[in-house]
Amino acid sequence: VHPIHEVVKIDYSLPGCPPSADTIWTFINELLSGQAIVLSYRQIHYD
């Protein structure tokens, strides 16, 4: 088993284990609208 980034090129990744639905939603909305992607520490911290 290999991490996905060792198999294919990854353009974006969301940190977290796993990222919350809110984090994914924010990321996709900003990506599709052409905005700069800004995620707060609260959205991407590891527990």
MODA-V40225 format. One record per backbone hydrogen bond with DSSP energy under -1.0 kcal/mol. CO is the residue of the C=O (numbers start at 1). NH is the residue of the N-H. If there is no record, write none. Layout:
co=(CO CO)
nh=(NH NH)
This chain:
co=(3 4 4 20 21 22 23 24 25 26 27 28 29 30 40 41)
nh=(6 7 8 24 25 26 27 28 29 30 31 32 33 35 44 45)
